[in-house]
Amino acid sequence: MHPTAQSKADAARRNNKSKGLFDWLYTDIAIDLGTANTLIYARGQGIVLNEPSIVALNNANEVVAIGHEARLMHEKTHRGIRTVRPLRDGVIADFEVAEQMIRGMIKKVKVKWYSTTRKMVVCVPSGITEVEKRAVRDSAEHAGAKEVYLVDEPMAAAIGIGLDVHEPVGNMIVDIGGGTTEIAVIALSGIVYAQSVRLGGDELNEDIINYFRRSHNLLIGERTAEQVKCLIGSAAPLDEEIELTTKGRDLINGVPRTRTITSKEAREALSESVNTIVESVTKSLEQTPPELSADILDRGIMLTGGGALLKNLDKLIMETTDLPVHIAEDPLTAVVRGTGKILENLDYYKSVLS
C-alpha cells in the first residue's frame, strides 16, 4: 500500500477506535414522536420506552407527570393540574410542552446520569411543512441532541417491517397513526407518491364520542371512546357481532348512566372516517406510475400503525381495491423499529434522511 494511503487508513482506524472508546458517554436514540404515543429506541438496546404523548402540568407550568402517569390523570384533574397533548395531527401544537415531554422521556430511558444524547433520529409525517419540520428539529435540539435527523414516517415503517427500500421495486405503505394516516409508494430509497391525511385514531375516538352524544344522549370521555374502538370497533361486518356496556353522563338529567352499544353501531359511528381512509388509498393507487402499480399488484398493500388493528379494515381495503392487503407484524412499533434501524446504520440509510 502507498505510504500516504497507509497513513490515512491508520488515521481512520485510530479515529474509529477513539469513537468507540467514548461511545459509553452517549445515548443515541430514535424517536417515533406520535400524536397518541411516543416510542424511543436506544442504540444497541432496542425499544426502551412506549408511553402516551401526554404531559400533566400545574398552574406554574411545571411538569407534574409525563406518559403513563399523566395518562391516568387525563380527564380526571382538578383546577390545579391540567393535562396537555402537545402533538396534534402528527405535528407539534405546543412547542414548549413538546420540548418538556421529549426531555422527560429521554431522562426516563437514560440508565447513566452522565450520558448525553449525541444523535437523534425523529420520524415525521410526510406531509408536514418546512416550518413544522423546524419545530421538531428545534424541540429535539433543545432537549439535548447534538445531531438531529428527520425521516418520513412511511419510509421508517417500510424499513421497520423489513422491506428493502433501496430496491427498484414499488411498495405501498399505509401507516394509520393517532393523528394522521400516511399513504406512500416507495422505491429506490425515495417516496414516489405520498398523501398525508390528517385523520387517525383520535378522529375515530371523536366519531364515537359524537355518536354517543347524538344517538344515546350520553357524554363519554376520550378513554371510554378508545376502549369502544379497540374492543368492538370494525370497518366491515364481523362474523359474530358483539356488544359492550359503557358508562357516561346522561345529557338530559345530568346523572351517570350506562348504555350498551353493539359493534354494528360502532361501525356506523366510524364509517365516515374509515371510508375517507379507504378513498385516500384508492386515490393514491390512481396516482401511482404503472410499473410500480404492477409491483403493488404482486406485493400488496402493507398496513402499519395502531389503526391497522381496527377489525376488518384490511378486508374492506381488499374488497375495495381488489389487491392483497397485509397487516404488519406488531404494527404499533413498525415505525420506531424502522427509525431504530436507520439509527444503527446511518451511512446505509443516509439517502432517506433529511
C-alpha positions in Angstrom: 0.0 0.0 0.0 1.2 3.5 -0.8 2.6 5.3 2.4 0.1 8.1 2.2 -2.8 5.7 1.8 -1.4 3.6 4.6 -1.2 6.6 6.9 -4.8 7.6 6.0 -6.1 4.1 6.8 -4.2 4.1 10.1 -5.7 7.5 11.0 -9.2 6.3 10.1 -8.7 3.2 12.3 -7.5 5.4 15.2 -10.4 7.7 14.7 -12.9 4.8 14.7 -11.2 3.4 17.8 -11.5 6.7 19.6 -15.1 7.0 18.6 -15.8 3.5 20.0 -13.8 4.4 23.1 -16.1 7.2 24.1 -19.4 5.7 22.9 -20.3 4.9 26.6 -20.6 8.6 27.2 -23.5 8.9 24.7 -27.1 7.6 24.4 -28.0 7.7 20.7 -31.8 7.4 20.2 -34.5 7.1 17.6 -37.9 8.6 18.4 -41.4 7.9 16.9 -42.9 11.1 18.1 -46.6 10.2 17.7 -49.8 12.1 18.4 -51.1 9.3 20.7 -47.9 7.5 21.8 -44.1 8.2 21.8 -41.7 5.3 21.4 -38.0 5.5 21.9 -35.3 3.2 20.5 -31.8 3.3 22.1 -28.8 2.3 20.1 -27.8 -1.3 21.0 -30.8 -1.7 23.3 -33.9 -1.8 21.1 -37.2 -0.2 22.1 -36.8 1.2 25.6 -39.9 3.3 26.0 -43.5 3.2 24.8 -45.7 5.8 26.6 -48.7 8.1 25.8 -47.7 11.5 24.4 -49.2 13.5 27.2 -48.0 15.8 30.0 -49.6 16.9 33.2 -48.7 20.5 34.3 -49.5 22.5 37.4 -50.6 26.2 37.5 -47.0 27.3 37.4 -46.5 25.3 34.1 -44.2 22.9 35.9 -44.3 19.2 34.8 -46.2 17.0 37.3 -46.2 13.8 35.3 -45.3 12.5 31.8 -46.5 9.5 29.8 -48.4 6.7 31.7 -48.7 8.7 34.9 -50.1 11.7 33.0 -52.5 9.5 31.1 -54.0 8.2 34.3 -54.8 11.8 35.3 -56.3 12.7 31.9 -59.9 14.0 32.2 -59.8 13.5 36.0 -57.8 16.6 37.0 -58.7 19.4 39.4 -58.2 23.1 38.8 -54.5 22.9 40.0 -53.5 20.4 37.3 -54.1 20.2 33.6 -53.1 17.6 31.0 -51.8 18.6 27.7 -51.2 16.6 24.5 -48.5 18.6 22.7 -48.9 17.0 19.4 -52.0 17.3 17.1 -52.4 15.8 13.7 -48.9 14.3 13.8 -47.2 17.7 14.4 -46.2 19.8 17.4 -49.0 22.0 18.5 -47.4 23.2 21.8 -43.7 23.8 21.3 -42.8 24.3 24.9 -44.7 21.3 26.3 -43.4 19.1 23.5 -39.8 20.0 24.5 -40.5 19.2 28.1 -42.1 15.9 27.1 -39.2 14.8 24.9 -36.7 15.9 27.6 -38.6 14.0 30.3 -39.0 10.8 28.2 -35.3 10.8 27.3 -34.5 11.1 31.0 -36.6 8.0 31.6 -34.5 5.9 29.3 -31.1 7.1 30.3 -29.6 4.4 32.5 -26.4 6.5 33.1 -26.9 10.0 34.6 -23.8 11.3 32.9 -24.6 10.2 29.4 -25.7 12.8 26.8 -27.7 12.4 23.5 -25.4 12.7 20.5 -27.5 11.6 17.6 -31.3 11.6 17.4 -33.4 10.3 14.5 -37.0 11.5 14.6 -39.8 10.4 12.2 -42.3 13.0 10.9 -45.4 12.8 8.7 -44.6 13.0 5.0 -47.0 16.0 4.5 -45.6 18.4 7.1 -44.3 21.9 6.2 -40.7 23.1 6.5 -41.8 25.3 9.5 -43.2 22.2 11.2 -40.0 20.3 10.5 -38.1 23.1 12.0 -40.2 22.9 15.1 -39.5 19.2 15.5 -35.8 19.7 15.0 -35.6 22.6 17.5 -37.5 20.7 20.1 -35.1 17.7 19.7 -32.0 20.1 19.9 -33.4 21.9 23.0 -34.0 18.5 24.6 -30.2 17.9 24.3 -29.5 16.2 21.0 -26.3 17.3 19.2 -27.2 16.0 15.8 -30.9 15.6 14.7 -32.0 13.7 11.6 -35.6 13.5 10.3 -37.2 10.7 8.3 -40.7 10.4 6.8 -43.0 8.0 8.8 -43.9 5.8 5.8 -40.2 5.3 5.0 -39.5 4.4 8.6 -42.5 2.0 8.6 -41.3 0.3 5.4 -37.8 -0.2 6.9 -39.3 -1.4 10.2 -41.3 -4.2 8.5 -38.2 -5.5 6.7 -38.7 -4.1 3.2 -35.5 -3.2 1.2 -36.3 0.4 0.3 -33.2 0.7 -1.9 -34.6 -1.7 -4.5 -36.2 -0.5 -7.8 -39.4 -2.1 -6.7 -42.7 -0.4 -5.7 -44.1 -0.8 -2.1 -47.2 0.8 -0.8 -47.3 1.6 2.9 -50.5 2.8 4.7 -49.5 4.0 8.2 -52.5 4.8 10.4 -51.4 6.7 13.5 -53.2 8.7 16.2 -53.2 12.0 14.3 -52.5 11.2 10.6 -52.8 8.5 8.0 -49.7 8.3 5.9 -50.0 6.7 2.5 -46.9 6.3 0.4 -45.5 4.5 -2.6 -41.8 3.8 -2.0 -39.0 2.8 -4.5 -35.2 3.5 -4.8 -34.9 5.0 -1.3 -37.4 7.7 -2.1 -41.1 8.4 -1.9 -42.6 8.3 -5.4 -46.1 9.4 -4.2 -47.3 10.4 -0.8 -50.5 11.5 0.7 -50.8 12.6 4.3 -54.4 12.6 5.6 -54.9 14.4 8.9 -57.2 11.7 10.2 -56.3 8.9 12.5 -57.1 7.2 15.8 -58.0 10.5 17.5 -60.6 11.3 14.9 -62.1 7.8 15.2 -62.4 8.4 19.0 -64.1 11.7 18.3 -66.6 9.9 16.0 -67.6 7.5 18.8 -68.0 10.4 21.3 -70.2 12.2 18.8 -72.3 9.1 18.1 -73.0 8.5 21.8 -74.0 12.2 22.2 -76.2 12.1 19.2 -77.8 8.7 19.5 -77.8 7.9 23.2 -77.8 11.4 24.8 -74.7 10.2 26.7 -71.5 12.1 27.1 -68.4 9.8 27.3 -64.8 10.5 27.7 -61.8 10.0 25.3 -60.6 6.9 27.2 -64.0 5.3 27.0 -64.2 6.0 23.3 -60.8 4.5 22.8 -62.0 1.4 24.6 -65.1 1.1 22.4 -63.0 1.5 19.3 -60.4 -1.2 20.3 -62.9 -3.7 21.7 -65.9 -3.6 19.3 -64.9 -1.2 16.5 -64.7 -2.5 13.0 -64.5 -1.4 9.4 -66.6 -4.2 7.9 -69.3 -6.6 9.3 -67.9 -9.1 11.8 -68.6 -12.9 11.7 -70.3 -12.5 15.0 -71.5 -9.1 16.2 -70.5 -8.1 19.8 -71.7 -5.7 22.5 -70.1 -3.5 25.1 -71.6 -1.7 28.1 -70.2 1.8 28.7 -70.6 4.5 31.3 -71.0 8.2 30.9 -73.1 11.2 31.9 -76.8 11.5 30.7 -77.1 14.8 28.8 -80.8 15.1 29.7 -80.8 14.8 33.5 -77.0 15.1 34.2 -76.6 11.9 36.2 -74.2 8.9 35.4 -75.8 6.2 33.2 -74.8 3.0 31.4 -75.5 2.2 27.8 -74.9 -0.9 25.7 -73.5 -0.3 22.2 -73.2 -3.0 19.5 -70.3 -3.5 17.1 -72.8 -2.6 14.3 -73.4 0.8 15.9 -69.7 1.3 16.5 -69.1 0.5 12.8 -71.8 3.1 11.8 -70.1 5.7 14.0 -66.7 5.1 12.4 -67.9 4.6 8.8 -67.3 8.2 7.5 -63.7 8.4 8.7 -62.9 4.8 7.6 -64.3 5.5 4.2 -62.1 8.6 3.9 -59.1 6.4 4.6 -60.1 3.8 2.0 -60.8 6.6 -0.6 -57.4 8.0 0.1 -55.8 4.6 -0.6 -57.7 4.4 -3.8 -56.7 7.9 -4.9 -53.0 7.0 -4.2 -53.3 3.9 -6.4 -54.6 6.1 -9.2 -51.6 8.4 -8.9 -49.0 5.6 -8.9 -46.9 5.1 -12.1 -48.0 1.9 -14.0 -44.7 -0.1 -13.5 -44.9 0.5 -9.7 -48.6 -0.4 -9.8 -47.6 -3.8 -11.2 -45.2 -4.3 -8.2 -48.0 -3.4 -5.8 -50.3 -5.9 -7.5 -47.7 -8.6 -6.8 -46.6 -7.5 -3.3 -49.9 -6.0 -2.0 -50.5 -3.1 0.4 -48.9 -3.1 3.9 -50.8 -1.7 6.8 -48.9 -0.3 9.8 -49.7 1.9 12.9 -52.3 1.4 15.6 -55.2 1.9 13.1 -54.2 -1.2 11.2 -55.6 -3.2 14.2 -59.1 -1.9 13.6 -61.1 -5.1 12.9 -61.7 -6.0 9.2 -60.0 -2.8 7.9 -57.7 -5.0 5.8 -60.7 -6.8 4.5 -62.5 -3.6 3.5 -59.5 -2.2 1.7 -59.0 -5.6 -0.1 -62.6 -5.6 -1.2 -62.4 -2.0 -2.5 -59.1 -2.2 -4.3 -59.1 -5.9 -5.2 -55.4 -6.1 -4.1 -53.8 -8.2 -1.4 -53.6 -6.4 2.0 -51.2 -7.4 4.7 -51.1 -6.2 8.3 -47.5 -5.8 9.5 -46.3 -7.9 12.4 -46.6 -5.7 15.6 -47.9 -2.7 13.6 -47.7 -0.3 16.6 -43.9 -0.5 16.7 -43.2 -0.7 13.0 -42.2 3.0 12.7 -39.9 3.1 15.7 -38.3 -0.2 14.7 -37.5 1.3 11.3 -36.2 4.5 12.8 -34.0 2.4 15.1 -32.6 0.5 12.1 -31.8 3.9 10.5 -30.0 5.0 13.7 -27.9 1.8 13.8 -26.9 2.2 10.1 -26.9 5.9 9.4 -24.5 5.7 6.4 -26.5 3.0 4.7 -29.8 4.9 5.1 -28.4 8.5 4.6 -30.4 8.8 1.4 -33.7 8.6 3.3 -32.8 11.3 5.9 -33.5 15.0 5.8 
